[in-house]
Amino acid sequence: MIFDAKGSVILSHFVRPEYLVEFLKSGVITLIRQDKQPKDPNDGKLPQACFDRPYEGPLERMLGANPAFLANQAKAIDGSRDQRFIQCWTFSPTLSIREAYSESGRRCELRSSEEALKRMLGYEFLRGNEFPPRHQKFPEIPGAHGTVQLMPVVYTDGKEAIPVLPSYSATTHKHSSLKDEAEIRVEALVYPDDVVVGADDWKLRWSLAGFDGLHIAIGKKVPAELAEEIRQLAAERKISVSGD
C-alpha cells in the first residue's frame, strides 16, 4: 500500500472524463445500486452457508443469537441490496488494475487518502471520535434519505459462512477471485425501510462537503479539449492535477 504523510492509505477511483467534468461542476458523487453493478451483479450476495449453517462466534453466543435468527438476519441483508448504493475505490491499484480500470488511459484517476475522502464525504471528528456524515435527502427516490460510510470489502471463497452481526460487516461481501481489486467503497443505505426503490432507480447522488486532499490524474488518451476543461475546473476548486 501507499500512504500519505499522515499515515492514511491512498485510494483511487477511475472515472470517465465527461462524468468528471460534471462532478467538478456539481460537487456531487454518484453511487450505483448494489444489485445493478455492471461488472459484478452478485456484489454483496452472501455465501449460501450463511443461510444453511450461519456463523456462530463469541459475539453471536454472547447475544444468544440462534441459527434461525442469524439466517433471518442474512436474508434481511441479502434482501436489502436494492436499497444499498455504492461507489468503488481501490487501495493502491496494481499496474494491471490501473490499466484495466483506466481503460488504457481513457479515464481519469481520482486520488485521495482515506482520511481526506472521509472529510470530503462529510465525516465529523468530534472530541477524538469519528461520526458518519449527517443524513441527506435522496431526491431521486421520493421520501428517501440516508448517510454514507466508507467500508472495506470482505473477500471470501464463498463456501464458508461469514458473520452477519453486526450487519454492516457483511454488506460488502465479494468473491475472493476479485481480491486484486483491493476495494474500499462509499456505501449508502436508503431509509426508511418502507421507502419504495423502483426498478429504474439505479443511482443516488451525494453532495460532498469539499474537495480538500483530492488529486486528479488525467488519462493519457483523454481528448485535449476535455483535459483542458478538467484543468480549469480543478483550478477553480483548488484541486491538484497531473497527467497528459
N, C-alpha and C positions, 0 to 999 in steps of 0.2 A: 504494500500500500504506500501511497504518497500522502504526507501530512503537511499542513500549513505550519506557519511559525508558532502558532499557539497549540499545536499538537492535535488539531482536529483533522480527520481524514478528508481527502479531496474527492469530490463526487463529480460525475459528468452526466450530462443529458444531451441527446442529439436531436436536432430539430431542423425541419426544412426551412430554408431562408425566408420564404413568403410568410410562414407562420411566425418566425422570429420577428419579422417587421411588425406584425400585428401585436405580438407580445410586448415589444418595446413601446408601442404606441399606447397600449391599454393598461399595462402593468398587471395583467391578468394571466394566470396559467390555466391550461385546460387539462382536466382529468377525465380518463376514459373508463366506462363501466367495466367492472372486473370480468363479467362473463361475456364481454364483447371485445376482448383483447385480440387484435388481428393475428398476432403471431403465436398466441397461446390461449385459445378459448377455454382451456381447462384450468387457467390460473385460479388459485385459491381452492380448488377442489381437494377435499380431504381423502386420505387413504381409506379404502373400504374397511380396514381393520378398526378405524375409529367408530364404526357403527356395529361391527361384529364382536370385537374384543377391545373395548376402549382402554386407553392408557390409564393406569391407576398408580400414582406415585404418592409421595408423602403429603402433598397439598390435598390431593383428592381424598386420601384417607382421613386427614385431619378434618376436612369439611364434611365427611360422611357421605360423599358423592358416590352413589352406587352405579353399576354399569348401565342401568336403564336411564338414569338421569344423564350420564355422560354421553350416551348415544343420542338422546334428545338434544343435548347441547350441540353435538356435532351436526345434527340435522338443521338446527337453527342457524349455525354458522354457514353451512353449505347453502341453505335456502336464502341467505341474505346477500349473495353475490350480485344480484341485480340491484341492490341498494348501495353497493360499495363502488367507489370510483377512485382510480389510481393514476399516478404519473410515475414512470420508472426512471431512476437514476442508477449509476453503477459506480462501484469502488474502483478507482484507478484502472480503467479498462486496458486490457492487453492490446497489442498491435492488431491482432486478428479481429477482436471485438470492435476496436475503434474503426477499422477498415469496413467492417460489415455494417455497423450502426451508422456510420457517417455516409454510407452509400458511396464509398470511394471518393469522398470529398464533396459530394453534392449537398450534404447537410452541414450545418454549423454545430459546434460543440459548446454548450454552456458548462462552465466550471465554477464550482463553489465548494468551500469547506462545509462540512456537516453543520458546524456551528453557525456559519453565515447563512446557510439555507434556512435554518430554523428561524433566524432573525427575519429573513425575507418573508417567510410564511406568516409571521406574527406571533411566534412563541414569546412568552413573557418570562422574565427571570427576576423573581422577587424574593429577597432575603435568602438568596442561595438556593431557591427552589425553582424548578422548571415547570411551566404550565403551558399546555397546548393553546393555540390561538383561540380567541373568542369566536363564538358562532357567527356565521354569516348566513344570509338568506341565499337560496339557490333559485333564482327566478326561472330557470329552465324547467323546474318542476314545481308547480303551484303548491304552496303551503310547506315546502321543504326548507330545511336549514341544517346546519351541522358545522363541525370543525374539521381540521386536518391534523394528521400526525405523521411523523417521519418514522417508517417502520422497516426493520431489516427483514429480508426474505428468509424463510426456513426451507432448506433443501433436504429432501429425503428420497429414498429409493421407492417410496410409495407402498411399501409392503407392511411396515410396522405402524401401529397407531402412534399418533403424536398427542401431546397434551392439548386439551381444549379448554382448560382452566388455567389462567384467565383467557377469555375468548380471543383477545387481540393477538395472542401469541400464535394462533392457528390460522388467522385470516390470510396470511401471506405465503401459504404452502405452495411449493413448486417442486417438480421432479428434479432429482439430482443431475439428470442429463443436461440441465440448463445452468448448472452451478458456475460455469465460466463467466456468466453474466455478472456475478458478484453484485447482485441488485439490492438497492435500498429504495423505498418508494414513499411518495406522498400519498396518503390514503385518507379518503373522506367517506363517512357513513351517513347516509341520508336519514334525517329524523323528521317527524315522529315515525314510529313503526308502521302506522296505518296509512302513511302517505303513498299514493299510487305512482309507481315508476312505470311509465308506459313503455311499450315495445320499442318505440322510436327515441326514447330518452337514453342516449348513449354517452353523453358528456356533461360535465359540470365545469363551471368557471370559478376560480378562487382569486380574489384580489390580494395582491402582495402588499406587505407593509413597506417595502422599499427594495432597493437593488444593491445595498451595501455588501461588498465582498464578491459580487458576480464578475466573471470574466467570460468574454466571447472569443472563441477561435473560429474564424470564418473558413469554411471549407475551400479547398483549392480549386474546385470546379463550380463554385457559386458564380453566377453571372455578374459581371463587373458593376452593372447598374444597381443590382440588389446589394452587392457588397458595400458600395458607397453609401446607399441609403441606411444600411445597418450601422456603418461607422458614424454617420451623422446622428442617428437616433441614440446610439450608445453614448456619444459625446454629450448629448443633451441630458442623459441620465447619469453621467459621470461613471460609465462602465468602461473598464479597460478592454481593449480589442487587440487581437493578433491574427495572423494568417494572411493569405493572399487576397 
